[in-house]
Amino acid sequence: MTAPTDSHLRSPWLLLVLSFGAGATDAFAFLSLGGIFTANMTGNLVLVGLVGREEYLDTLVGAAIAIAVFFVVLLAGFRYVHTSTATPTRSTTVLLALAAAIQVGTFAAWWILDNPPAEVVIDVLVALSASAMALQTVVARTSAVGGGLSTTFVTGTMVNVVDDLAQGKTEYLALRLGAIAALVAGSFAGAVSILLAPGLGPLVSAATGCIALGLVVRR
């Protein structure tokens, strides 16, 4: 596929917004959907192996659903980007529009069904949230900024920061540090919103998804 040239794919702001949204989404998932993650799949893989805990079976089911859905949607998203004849702007808009719609739908379902919903509904919400995060991950990884940046987990980003420092490189240092800070800020904002109003749990992530879509459409 030809390297993206559209201006929004060279903008760091979109990646920072996506990082913030990933933090908020994981805060909602962990605090309200059974102690699992829908953005950070590394955390879910660890949870799968933590046997002997109370409610392990419920955690296992939730983590397995999140991992499976994330993988399938991620694969579909990358195949779409790499095989589509659409412009990078068009592809990004489609992916972010789908992600935003899913996040708004998740918020609406959470609000209507009230907290806490039935276990089967939680599993559906986990799947929806993981789908949105997978779509946003595709957008971030195919960005032209720094050759792509992961916004749903930061261990790799932290390694890149240290590697760059060791080599004396600073070209993408601010962006990578900003992505890490944005993830933490997003998780904080998501947690605070849940503490203040549990019924508004996914509001921050839904609003952030819409803002990310707006950034692309506006450009």
Phi, psi and omega in degrees: 000142179294141181301137180298140179236351183297145188298325182293335179277354174254000183272129178288339185297321179298317181292323178292321177296318179295323177296316178300315180296323179296319178297317180295321180294316179294327176297315178296314182296316184290318184277333188239344184244033172094021175072034176239178180244149175242000174244316183269094182287336176300317178299321179294322179297323176293317180300325179299326183271353184275073181284163176088358180270159174295143180059029180299320183299316179297318178296319180299315180297313180298315180295319180296319178297314181299315181296313183296313181294316179302315181297312184295313181291323177299315179298314180297320180295315179295321178297320179298313182295318187279344181246349183288145176270000179289159177292160177304322179297316180297314180298315180297318180298317180298312182295316181289328176294318177297315180298316181296318179298319179295318181293319177295320177296322177296316178297317180298317180296317179297319181292316184289316184283341178071154183266132358263139178282176179295158184302318181294327177291322177301317179298321178295317179295323175300314180297317179296314181297318178295325178298314180298318181292325177295317179297318179292327178295320177300315179300314182294317184289336179262009177289152179278352181283114178065023181072019181102142183220134177281133180249358182255350171209149189240002178300314178298322178295319178296320177297318178297321178299312181294320178297316178298318179297320180295329181265358181076021180267138180228007187301315183248013185298312182298319180295316182292319176295323178296322179295320178296313180297321180295322178298315179295316179298321179295318179294324178295313180297318178296318180294318180296318180297324179289320178297320182283322183208091182307329180292345179259020185317302183272013185297315183298315181293322179295316179296320180293321177299320178292323178295318179299316178297319179298323178299319181288315181296320181297323180285000000 
